[in-house]
Amino acid sequence: KNKDLEIALRRVEAMRIARDGYKLESETDRLTVLYNKIAFEEAVREKLNAMQGDGKGAFFIIDMDRFKEANDTYGHQCGDEILKKFSTVLKEVFRQSDCLGRFGGDEFVVFIEGNLTRDGVERKAKQLMDAAHSIEVENTDFHITISMGVAIYPENGADYDYLFNAADRALYRVKTAGRDGYSVASGGVVR
């Protein structure tokens, strides 16, 4: 009986591991190993619900400048390498507890929470810009720059949709001002 029980427990454990693997695979962007769009939104909504108006957060939308140009000039393998390197930079700049996602194409999203100030959020944006500028793409003269829009919770919105829209409008300001900068919602563009 002990042997039958042991075999049954191993099977249950194997099924749990397989289930967890399928879940992770369905939530992860294969190229960057960040949350995919759906899983990112779900994770941020859960964090916002848990915060219930307490605490601070920041929602970043990050767009890689001239990515299509790099893809067209150097090929899709180079483009994939750029995306992978940038996802590594995201993981280095932000904490493991932060939500990091690839929204699609060359657009990334991040949600952080904690005892945040506007100055602290801007320092994080500058840190990410500097890290992106330092990425080297082998066998090219392509220099990575990013445009970033940031919304602060709860000032710019108390739910996912409001925060996303506020950050998206801030990103649009950066792009219309010439790219390679960031803007915090209700503020100007910083380079």
DRENBA-289738 format. One record per residue (C-alpha): y, z, x; residue in three letters. Coordinates in pm, 1 decimal. Layout:
+----------+----------+----------+------+
|       c2 |       c3 |       c1 | resn |
+----------+----------+----------+------+
|        Y |        Z |        X |  ALA |
...
+----------+----------+----------+------+
% end
This chain:
+----------+----------+----------+------+
|       c2 |       c3 |       c1 | resn |
+----------+----------+----------+------+
|      0.0 |      0.0 |      0.0 |  LYS |
|    235.6 |     77.5 |    285.7 |  ASN |
|    177.1 |   -265.8 |    431.8 |  LYS |
|    247.3 |   -434.1 |     93.6 |  ASP |
|    565.3 |   -228.5 |     56.7 |  LEU |
|    672.8 |   -320.0 |    410.1 |  GLU |
|    615.5 |   -692.1 |    340.1 |  ILE |
|    809.2 |   -668.7 |     12.4 |  ALA |
|   1100.9 |   -493.9 |    186.2 |  LEU |
|   1112.1 |   -763.6 |    455.8 |  ARG |
|   1121.9 |  -1033.4 |    187.0 |  ARG |
|   1405.2 |   -856.7 |      3.5 |  VAL |
|   1597.9 |   -822.8 |    330.9 |  GLU |
|   1541.2 |  -1191.3 |    412.9 |  ALA |
|   1668.0 |  -1290.0 |     66.5 |  MET |
|   1976.9 |  -1067.0 |    108.9 |  ARG |
|   2054.8 |  -1223.9 |    446.3 |  ILE |
|   2012.5 |  -1573.9 |    301.8 |  ALA |
|   2234.9 |  -1488.5 |      2.6 |  ARG |
|   2505.1 |  -1346.9 |    230.4 |  ASP |
|   2483.5 |  -1658.4 |    447.6 |  GLY |
|   2523.9 |  -1891.0 |    148.2 |  TYR |
|   2817.0 |  -1684.0 |     21.3 |  LYS |
|   2990.1 |  -1695.9 |    359.7 |  LEU |
|   2926.6 |  -2069.5 |    386.3 |  GLU |
|   3073.9 |  -2131.8 |     40.0 |  SER |
|   3388.4 |  -1931.3 |    123.5 |  GLU |
|   3451.9 |  -2069.5 |    471.3 |  THR |
|   3614.0 |  -2386.4 |    597.0 |  ASP |
|   3347.9 |  -2530.1 |    828.1 |  ARG |
|   3582.7 |  -2666.2 |   1091.8 |  LEU |
|   3809.0 |  -2364.7 |   1141.5 |  THR |
|   3579.4 |  -2085.0 |   1018.8 |  VAL |
|   3867.6 |  -1946.3 |    811.3 |  LEU |
|   3867.8 |  -1885.7 |    436.6 |  TYR |
|   3877.0 |  -2205.2 |    234.0 |  ASN |
|   4144.3 |  -2250.4 |    -34.0 |  LYS |
|   3948.9 |  -2091.3 |   -320.3 |  ILE |
|   3818.1 |  -1795.1 |   -121.0 |  ALA |
|   4163.4 |  -1727.1 |     27.8 |  PHE |
|   4325.1 |  -1716.9 |   -315.7 |  GLU |
|   4051.9 |  -1486.9 |   -445.6 |  GLU |
|   4084.1 |  -1248.6 |   -148.1 |  ALA |
|   4463.8 |  -1229.8 |   -176.1 |  VAL |
|   4450.6 |  -1172.2 |   -551.4 |  ARG |
|   4208.0 |   -883.7 |   -489.3 |  GLU |
|   4438.4 |   -734.0 |   -224.3 |  LYS |
|   4740.6 |   -764.3 |   -454.3 |  LEU |
|   4552.2 |   -600.3 |   -742.0 |  ASN |
|   4450.1 |   -315.4 |   -512.9 |  ALA |
|   4810.7 |   -270.6 |   -396.4 |  MET |
|   4935.7 |   -233.9 |   -757.9 |  GLN |
|   5300.9 |   -250.9 |   -655.2 |  GLY |
|   5259.4 |     -9.6 |   -363.8 |  ASP |
|   5300.1 |   -117.7 |     -4.4 |  GLY |
|   5433.8 |   -433.9 |    149.2 |  LYS |
|   5284.1 |   -772.3 |    218.8 |  GLY |
|   5380.3 |  -1112.7 |    352.3 |  ALA |
|   5249.6 |  -1453.7 |    249.2 |  PHE |
|   5276.2 |  -1731.7 |    510.8 |  PHE |
|   5232.1 |  -2105.3 |    450.5 |  ILE |
|   5204.8 |  -2290.2 |    781.4 |  ILE |
|   5216.4 |  -2664.8 |    823.6 |  ASP |
|   5144.3 |  -2838.3 |   1153.4 |  MET |
|   5426.1 |  -3079.9 |   1233.9 |  ASP |
|   5340.3 |  -3445.1 |   1301.2 |  ARG |
|   4965.7 |  -3377.9 |   1271.2 |  PHE |
|   4900.5 |  -3716.0 |   1108.8 |  LYS |
|   5071.1 |  -3880.8 |   1406.3 |  GLU |
|   4835.8 |  -3699.9 |   1647.1 |  ALA |
|   4533.8 |  -3792.6 |   1435.0 |  ASN |
|   4639.6 |  -4158.8 |   1420.0 |  ASP |
|   4729.2 |  -4180.7 |   1790.6 |  THR |
|   4448.5 |  -3981.9 |   1950.9 |  TYR |
|   4174.9 |  -3999.1 |   1687.0 |  GLY |
|   4011.9 |  -3761.8 |   1441.6 |  HIS |
|   3812.8 |  -3576.9 |   1708.2 |  GLN |
|   4139.9 |  -3481.3 |   1874.9 |  CYS |
|   4279.0 |  -3381.9 |   1534.4 |  GLY |
|   3975.5 |  -3161.5 |   1472.3 |  ASP |
|   4021.2 |  -3002.0 |   1815.1 |  GLU |
|   4386.8 |  -2926.1 |   1733.7 |  ILE |
|   4285.2 |  -2760.3 |   1405.6 |  LEU |
|   4018.7 |  -2551.4 |   1580.7 |  LYS |
|   4258.1 |  -2440.9 |   1854.4 |  LYS |
|   4523.0 |  -2348.5 |   1600.3 |  PHE |
|   4272.3 |  -2146.3 |   1396.7 |  SER |
|   4184.4 |  -1957.8 |   1716.5 |  THR |
|   4554.6 |  -1883.4 |   1768.0 |  VAL |
|   4578.3 |  -1752.1 |   1410.5 |  LEU |
|   4288.0 |  -1516.2 |   1478.9 |  LYS |
|   4458.1 |  -1392.6 |   1796.2 |  GLU |
|   4802.2 |  -1339.4 |   1640.2 |  VAL |
|   4687.6 |  -1173.6 |   1318.1 |  PHE |
|   4456.6 |   -878.8 |   1261.3 |  ARG |
|   4095.2 |   -907.6 |   1153.6 |  GLN |
|   4188.1 |   -734.2 |    825.8 |  SER |
|   4447.2 |  -1003.3 |    739.5 |  ASP |
|   4352.3 |  -1295.4 |    515.0 |  CYS |
|   4354.4 |  -1624.4 |    706.0 |  LEU |
|   4279.8 |  -1955.3 |    542.3 |  GLY |
|   4293.4 |  -2330.1 |    577.2 |  ARG |
|   4450.4 |  -2463.3 |    262.4 |  PHE |
|   4359.1 |  -2820.1 |    341.9 |  GLY |
|   4443.5 |  -3089.1 |    595.1 |  GLY |
|   4688.2 |  -2936.0 |    840.9 |  ASP |
|   4810.1 |  -2657.0 |    613.3 |  GLU |
|   4716.1 |  -2294.3 |    672.4 |  PHE |
|   4786.6 |  -1974.4 |    479.5 |  VAL |
|   4798.1 |  -1609.9 |    582.4 |  VAL |
|   4846.8 |  -1287.4 |    389.0 |  PHE |
|   4917.2 |   -961.6 |    569.3 |  ILE |
|   4976.2 |   -616.9 |    430.0 |  GLU |
|   5083.3 |   -283.0 |    565.2 |  GLY |
|   5396.8 |    -94.3 |    652.3 |  ASN |
|   5596.8 |   -415.9 |    695.8 |  LEU |
|   5965.8 |   -473.9 |    742.0 |  THR |
|   6145.1 |   -806.4 |    722.5 |  ARG |
|   6213.1 |   -782.0 |   1097.8 |  ASP |
|   5845.1 |   -718.9 |   1163.2 |  GLY |
|   5746.0 |  -1019.8 |    952.8 |  VAL |
|   5996.2 |  -1237.1 |   1140.8 |  GLU |
|   5859.6 |  -1113.1 |   1475.0 |  ARG |
|   5511.2 |  -1214.4 |   1360.0 |  LYS |
|   5641.1 |  -1560.3 |   1260.8 |  ALA |
|   5807.4 |  -1601.9 |   1602.9 |  LYS |
|   5490.4 |  -1483.1 |   1777.2 |  GLN |
|   5285.6 |  -1744.3 |   1589.6 |  LEU |
|   5536.1 |  -2019.5 |   1671.7 |  MET |
|   5529.6 |  -1928.6 |   2042.4 |  ASP |
|   5148.8 |  -1920.0 |   2042.2 |  ALA |
|   5132.9 |  -2260.7 |   1870.9 |  ALA |
|   5375.0 |  -2407.7 |   2126.7 |  HIS |
|   5147.2 |  -2289.2 |   2407.7 |  SER |
|   4839.5 |  -2475.9 |   2278.7 |  ILE |
|   4741.2 |  -2752.9 |   2515.8 |  GLU |
|   4564.1 |  -3059.9 |   2385.9 |  VAL |
|   4360.5 |  -3218.2 |   2665.3 |  GLU |
|   4418.6 |  -3583.0 |   2756.2 |  ASN |
|   4729.5 |  -3608.3 |   2536.8 |  THR |
|   5101.3 |  -3550.5 |   2561.4 |  ASP |
|   5103.7 |  -3404.7 |   2209.7 |  PHE |
|   5291.8 |  -3076.1 |   2174.5 |  HIS |
|   5211.4 |  -2862.1 |   1873.6 |  ILE |
|   5491.6 |  -2732.8 |   1659.1 |  THR |
|   5467.3 |  -2569.4 |   1319.1 |  ILE |
|   5682.4 |  -2523.1 |   1012.7 |  SER |
|   5640.2 |  -2199.5 |    824.9 |  MET |
|   5754.7 |  -2054.8 |    493.7 |  GLY |
|   5716.9 |  -1682.3 |    429.7 |  VAL |
|   5744.2 |  -1474.1 |    113.5 |  ALA |
|   5754.2 |  -1095.3 |    113.9 |  ILE |
|   5569.0 |   -881.9 |   -139.2 |  TYR |
|   5700.3 |   -741.9 |   -369.6 |  PRO |
|   6060.2 |   -867.2 |   -315.0 |  GLU |
|   5975.9 |  -1236.4 |   -359.5 |  ASN |
|   5698.1 |  -1188.0 |   -612.8 |  GLY |
|   5433.7 |   -946.8 |   -728.5 |  ALA |
|   5147.3 |  -1190.9 |   -779.6 |  ASP |
|   4978.3 |  -1473.9 |   -594.6 |  TYR |
|   5150.1 |  -1759.9 |   -776.5 |  ASP |
|   5503.3 |  -1623.7 |   -728.8 |  TYR |
|   5441.3 |  -1549.5 |   -361.8 |  LEU |
|   5287.1 |  -1891.2 |   -302.0 |  PHE |
|   5578.4 |  -2069.6 |   -470.8 |  ASN |
|   5841.2 |  -1864.3 |   -283.5 |  ALA |
|   5671.1 |  -1932.6 |     51.7 |  ALA |
|   5633.8 |  -2301.3 |    -37.0 |  ASP |
|   6006.3 |  -2331.6 |   -116.5 |  ARG |
|   6086.7 |  -2160.6 |    215.8 |  ALA |
|   5855.6 |  -2407.5 |    394.5 |  LEU |
|   6036.0 |  -2697.1 |    226.9 |  TYR |
|   6368.9 |  -2567.3 |    365.8 |  ARG |
|   6223.6 |  -2573.2 |    716.8 |  VAL |
|   6090.3 |  -2925.6 |    678.0 |  LYS |
|   6416.4 |  -3063.3 |    541.9 |  THR |
|   6605.1 |  -2893.8 |    827.6 |  ALA |
|   6398.5 |  -3082.0 |   1088.3 |  GLY |
|   6072.6 |  -2882.0 |   1124.3 |  ARG |
|   5961.1 |  -2651.4 |   1409.1 |  ASP |
|   6091.4 |  -2331.5 |   1256.0 |  GLY |
|   6035.4 |  -2073.5 |    987.6 |  TYR |
|   6215.8 |  -1944.4 |    684.6 |  SER |
|   6166.4 |  -1623.5 |    493.3 |  VAL |
|   6222.2 |  -1663.7 |    118.5 |  ALA |
|   6584.4 |  -1602.1 |     22.5 |  SER |
|   6690.8 |  -1665.1 |    381.5 |  GLY |
|   6786.3 |  -1942.7 |    619.1 |  GLY |
|   6584.1 |  -2144.2 |    866.0 |  VAL |
|   6516.3 |  -1990.9 |   1208.6 |  VAL |
|   6406.9 |  -2185.9 |   1513.8 |  ARG |
+----------+----------+----------+------+
% end
